[in-house]
Amino acid sequence: MTGFGEAQSVKDGCRYNVEVRSVNGRFLKCVPRVSDDLHGIESDIEKVVGSVLRRGSVTVSVRCTEESAGAAATINIRALEQYLAQLQPLATKFDHRIDIASLLSLPGVVSNESDNSVVEAVKPFVLELVGEAIGQVDAMRRHEGAALAADISSHLDKIQSHVDHIQGLAPRVIEAYQQRLRQRMESLLAEVEAEIRQEDLLREVAVFAERTDIAEELSRLSAHLVQFRELLSNESELIGRTLDFLCQEMLREANTIGSKCLDSDVARYVVEVKGAVDRVKEQVQNLE
């Protein structure tokens, strides 16, 4: 699921900005992006994210902007003098003026190294901002999850309605087969002037009923729907993978019903069931 959160505050003359972006992902992947003077807290950021989120690709951006005089970098005077000592003869020889500003980009002239003690001092403050931003992401994801749950629930209602229709049609399939079989036997036996033995007819119908019995598949499919709803209402556990498994099981039961019960009306409802389950399966990929 997607989510966005941000937090910012000032500490010791430095403004810290935190942005957290989350997109759907099967597993949790956290990518911390911190400014150079905050290197070393990436693993702590990942722990904060992992304590709240379980799935998704999460990017955490932390920027630090100094707003005080301490923002000025330190110029290494000795290094600058060494460069000037080497460049002055060349400037005289080629009649070229030395630009001091351009020398500031040379290695070792300007230093703005982060102090590990300073990083450790501000780490709890920065992690608190990260936690605040993650909280916003979590709230946004929960809101999206509630909308997804409502949409999934509507599809489950449709599946249950189709299952009820199939359950009502199942006895009719047996009766229709018995009528077709009787007509066929009467037509064949009329040629030899024989009569239908009722026990033979009943035996054939019983074999057909056993072979096409879908009561067990319908019962399991209904049970999966009940379990699906129970899990969907549970906010304290990770249910995404379990729901995905239930979708696979419901598709398997629907396929079995379609292969066992060769009736056009039943087949039409089976197609509807499979279509609804596929839509649920797509939505489940976004759930944690």
N, C-alpha and C positions, 0 to 999 in steps of 0.2 A: 504494500500500500504506500501511497505517497504521503509526504508530510514536509512541513517547513517550520522552522523555529529560529528565533534570533534573540540575542540578549547583548547588552552593552553597559559598561560602567567605567568609571574613572578611579584609578588607584595610584597614589604617589605620582601624580602628574602625567600618568599614561592612560590613554583610553583603550580599552579592550573591547573588540567587536567579535561576537561569535555568531556564526550562521550554520545551521544544520539542515541538510536536505536529504530526504529519504525517498527512494523509488522502490518498486517491487523487486523482490529477489527471493530465490528459493532458500538461500542461507543468509546468515548475517555477515556482511562485509563492510567494515568500517575503514574509511580513508581519511585520516586526520591531515589537515593542511595548516601548518602553523608558521608564523613569521620567524625569521632567523634567530631572534633573541629569545625564543621560547622553545627551541629544540630540546628534546628530552622528556617532554610531557605527553608524547603521542600515545604511549602505552597506557597512561592513566586515563586519557580521553577515551580510549577503546574500552576500558573497564567501565567507565560511566555509561557509555552507550550500551554495552552488553548487559548492564544491570536493569535496563528498561526495555530494550528492544531485543527480539529473538530472530527476526527475519528482515531482509531488505538490504539494499545497497545504500549505505549512509556515508555522506560526505560532511565532515566537520571542518569549517574554516575558522581559524582564530587569527585575528590581526591585532597588532599592538602599535599604536601611534602616540609618540611622546608629545605632550603639549607644554612641557616646561623647558627651561634652559638645559636640562640634562639631555635633551634630544640632540644637542650638538655633538658631532663625532670628535674624537681626539686626533690632532695632527702630530705625527711623529717628526719633530723638528730635526733631529739628527739624520733621519732617513732623507728628509727633504734637502738638507745641506749636502749630503753625499751625492744626491742626484745633480744638484746645482754645480757642485765641484767638477763633476764629470762632463756636464753639458756646457759650462761656460766657455771653455776653450773652443768647442765646436761652434758655438754661437758667434764667437769673435771671428773665427776663421771663415765662416760662411756668411757673416754679416746678417745674422738672424736674431731677432729678439725672443727671449725665453718667456713663455706664457706660464705664470705660476699656477693659474687655475687648471691648466692641462696636466700639470705634474701631480695633482691630487689623485688622479686615477691610477697612478703607478703603484705597484705592489708595495705594501708596507708604509705608505705615506699617511693614509687615513685608516684608523682602526676604530671599530665600534663593536668590540667583542662582548658577547653576553657573559654575564657573571653567573656562575652556577648557583651561588648563594642567593642572588636576586631571583633567579628562576624558581628556586625552592620556596622562596618567601611568597611569591605571587601565585604559585601553583594552586593552593586551595581556593583562592579567589577566582582564578580562571576556570577551574573545574566546577565551581558553583555556577558560573555563568553557563558553562556547557550543560550542566544539569537542568538549568532553567529553560534553555533552548530545546533540549531533548524532551522536557515535559510538554512543551507546546507541540512538538512533533507527535508525541504519543497521544495527546488530546485530539489532534487532527486525524490521526490514524483511527482512533476509536470512533470518531464521528463517521468516518468513511466506512468503518466496519459495521456500524449500526445500519447504514444505508444498504450495504451489501447483504447483511443478514435479512433485511426486510425483502429485498429482491429475491434472494434464494428461497425464502419462506413461501413466496408467491408461486415459485416454480414447483416447490414440494406439494403445494395444494393441487396444482394441475396434475402432477404425477399420481397423487392419491385418487383424484377423480378418474383418471384413465384406468387405474388399477381396479377401481370399483366397477367401471363399465365392463372391463374384461371378465371380472368375477361373475357379473350377471349374464354374460354371454356364454360362459363355459358350458353350462348345462344344455343350452340350446344347440351347441355344436354336436353333442352326443345324440340328441334327438334327431337332428338333421341327418346325421350319418345313419342312424337306424332306419329312417324313412328311405334314404337312397339305397341302402343295402337290401331292404325288403323289396323295393321295386325291381332292383336288378335280379334278385333271386327269383321273384315271381316270373319275370320275363324269361329267364333261362329255364326254369322248371316247367313253364307252360309248353315249351317245345316238346317235352317228353311226357307231358300230362301227369306231372307229379305235383305234390303239394309241399309247402314250406313246413319244415319241422320247427316248431317254436323254440325248442331247446338249442338247435343249431344257430338260429338267428340271435338268441340271447348270448350264446357263447362268443360269437363274432363281435357283437356289440361290446361285450365285457372286455375282450382283448383290446379293442380299439380305445375304450374308455381308459384302460390301464396305461396304454401307450401314450395317450394324449392328455393324461391327467396333469393339470398345472396348478393344483391347489397348493402344493408344497412351495412352488416358486412364488406364487402370489402371496403366501403367508410370509415367506422370507423377505420379499420386497416390501411389504407393509411394515415388517419389523425393522428393516433398515431405515425406513422413513421416520419411524418413531425414535430410533437411536440418533438419527441425524438431527432431529429437532432438539433432542435433549442436549446434544453436544453444542448445538448452535446457541443455546441459551446459557451455556457455561462460560463465564468470562474469566475464570480463575485458572484455566488450563490452556495449553497449546493444542489446538484442535485441527489445524490446517491439514496435516498429513493424514490424520484419521478420517477426516471428511473426504479427502481425495480417495482413500481406500474404499470407503463406503460407496462412492460414486462408481468405482470400478465393479464392485459387487452388484450394484443395482443394474448396471449395464449387462452384466453376465446373466442375471436372472431374466431380464427382458429378452435377451437373445435366446435363452432356453425356451421361454414361453412362445416366442415367435416360431421356433423350429418344431415344437411339439404340437402346437395347436394351429393347424392349417385352415384358418378361416379368414376370409377377407376383412370382416369387421374387426376381428381380434388383431389381425396384422396391422390395420390402420391405427388402432390404439397403441400397439407396441411401438410403432414408428414415432408416435407422439411422445410416448414415455422416454424413448431413447433420445429424442431431440431435447426434451426438457432436462434430462440428466446431463447431456453434453453442455448445456448452458450453465447448469449448476457447477459442473466440473471446471469450467472456465473461471467462474467467480471464485471458486474455492482456492484457486492458485494465488489469489490476492490475500487470503486470510492467514493469520499467524497461527 
